């Protein structure tokens, strides 16, 4: 719904993808104080990025960025670029559940555990 609102306000869908990717790249860079210097921005903005970065896992960031990278590559050749972005955003919205499920050894996954993880 938010993506649809953004499009209705005249914002280009591809620029949205590129901008979101850049934001997540900045979060990734901000996860380590050594790489934080790669951000070319004010110290206050760096601090806010570092704060946000501490709230998201490295595996989530990398996976989400990978998903958006695929959208970026496919966007211009897509017959339905809006759907392409929407599907990616839906995948990203459920990414943490997939990461949590992947942490559980396969032999330990019962139907109850699957339902609990997937319902969160």
C-alpha positions in Angstrom: 0.0 0.0 0.0 2.8 2.4 0.8 4.5 1.7 -2.5 1.3 2.3 -4.3 0.9 5.6 -2.5 4.4 6.6 -3.5 3.7 5.8 -7.2 0.4 7.7 -7.1 2.3 10.8 -5.9 4.4 10.6 -9.1 7.6 9.1 -7.8 9.4 6.7 -10.2 9.3 3.1 -9.0 12.8 2.4 -10.2 14.2 5.4 -8.3 12.3 4.1 -5.2 14.2 0.7 -5.6 17.5 2.5 -6.1 17.0 4.8 -3.1 15.9 2.0 -0.8 18.9 0.0 -1.9 21.2 2.9 -1.1 19.6 3.4 2.3 20.1 -0.3 3.2 23.7 -0.1 1.8 24.3 2.8 4.2 22.8 0.7 7.1 25.2 -2.2 6.1 28.2 0.2 6.1 27.0 1.5 9.5 27.0 -1.9 11.2 30.8 -1.6 11.8 32.6 1.5 13.2 35.5 0.9 10.8 33.3 1.1 7.7 31.1 3.9 9.1 33.7 6.3 7.7 32.6 5.3 4.2 29.4 7.4 4.7 29.9 10.8 3.3 27.4 12.6 5.6 27.2 14.6 8.8 28.1 12.9 12.1 24.5 13.2 13.3 23.3 11.3 10.3 26.0 8.7 10.8 24.9 8.3 14.4 21.3 7.7 13.3 22.4 5.2 10.7 24.4 3.3 13.3 21.5 3.3 15.6 19.2 1.9 12.9 21.8 -0.6 11.8 22.0 -2.0 15.3 18.3 -3.0 15.1 18.6 -5.2 12.0 20.6 -8.3 11.3 23.4 -8.5 8.8 21.8 -11.5 7.1 18.5 -9.6 6.7 20.3 -6.6 5.2 22.3 -8.7 2.8 19.2 -10.7 1.7 17.0 -7.6 1.4 19.7 -5.8 -0.7 20.1 -8.9 -2.9 16.3 -8.9 -3.6 16.3 -5.3 -4.5 19.4 -5.7 -6.7 17.5 -8.3 -8.7 14.6 -5.9 -9.1 17.0 -3.1 -10.2 18.4 -5.4 -12.9 15.0 -6.6 -14.1 13.0 -3.4 -13.8 13.5 -1.8 -17.2 12.8 -5.1 -19.1 9.8 -6.0 -17.0 6.3 -5.9 -18.6 4.9 -5.1 -15.1 7.6 -3.3 -13.1 5.1 -2.4 -10.3 4.3 -6.1 -9.7 8.1 -6.9 -9.7 8.7 -4.4 -6.9 5.6 -5.4 -5.0 6.6 -9.1 -5.0 10.1 -8.2 -3.9 8.7 -6.0 -1.0 6.5 -8.9 0.0 9.4 -11.3 0.1 11.5 -8.7 2.1 8.5 -8.3 4.5 8.7 -12.0 5.4 12.5 -12.3 5.2 13.0 -12.4 9.0 10.7 -15.4 9.3 12.6 -17.2 6.7 15.9 -16.4 8.4 14.5 -17.7 11.8 13.2 -20.8 10.2 16.6 -21.5 8.5 18.3 -21.4 11.9 16.3 -24.4 13.1 17.8 -27.8 12.3 15.6 -29.6 9.8 15.1 -32.6 12.0 13.8 -30.3 14.8 11.1 -28.7 12.7 7.7 -29.9 13.6 4.5 -28.6 12.1 3.8 -26.6 15.3 7.2 -24.9 15.0 6.6 -24.1 11.3 3.2 -22.6 12.1 4.6 -20.5 15.0 7.6 -19.1 13.0 5.5 -18.4 9.9 2.7 -16.8 11.8 5.0 -14.1 13.3 
